[in-house]
Amino acid sequence: MASTTLPVFDRAGKEVGSYEIDPDQLAPRINKQLLHDAVVMYQANQRQGSFRTKSRSDVSGSTKKMYRQKGTGNARAGSRRSGIRTGGGHIFARRPRDFSYRLPRKAVQAATRMAVASKILDDEVTVIDDLKFDAPKTSDMAAILKALNIAGTSLLVAVAEHDVNVYKSIRNIERVSVQPISDLNALSVLSPRRMLVTKAALDGLRERATKGPEAKAKEATA
């Protein structure tokens, strides 16, 4: 892939520079199957799995045969608890279960890098030079999003490291979430429509990618 030049904006929405990045540095190729597998894994891990329905052994009522086998003209019937009867138990009753599972660590890390690279290639990333607050201020954060023309859309804000003031300034804005780059995953990156990332966070992502197994494999084949 060719290098991509992203405009860098300040808090007022003015373009103050550019950031050149090669998506190959993050992910040499976009594997849609791996992205799908990672997203499904995260969604499965979020399932509560606490559902429970009653089988015929859980339903209250007599197990006595409803009426004699022959001579009534009715279909043969046994217990009132039967699953084919109104008020009877479920034939295959659902029981609580754990849906969680885990893909290999390297696959999960690769999927995260691919997700970020795909956002860059799809022109869904906005770069801001800095995002720091002296104190939590939701109105200031909302003004920044409006100046960058990304207000009102689902958004992930990626920062270099956890910042309490940034987190508190964002948490009350609808459909906007914030994560440090260490917490990014394929689901959190791909779910929102756009991504706002600081220059420091992009530097951190590139640094992490150069230490990954794909980068080492690329160096070996060069």
Buried (B, 14 or more C-beta within 10 A) or exposed (E): BEEBEBEBBBBEBEEEEEBEBBBBBBBBEBBEEBBEBBBBBBEEEEEEBEEEEBBBEEBEBEEEEBEEEEEEEEEEBEBBBBEEBEEBBEEEBEEEEEEEEEBEEEBBBBBBBBBBBBBBBEEBBBBBBEBEBEEBEEEBBBBBBEBBEBBEEEBBBBBBEEBEBBBBBBEEBEEBBBBBBEEBBBBBBBBBEBBBBBBBBBBBBEEBBBEBEBBEEBEEEE
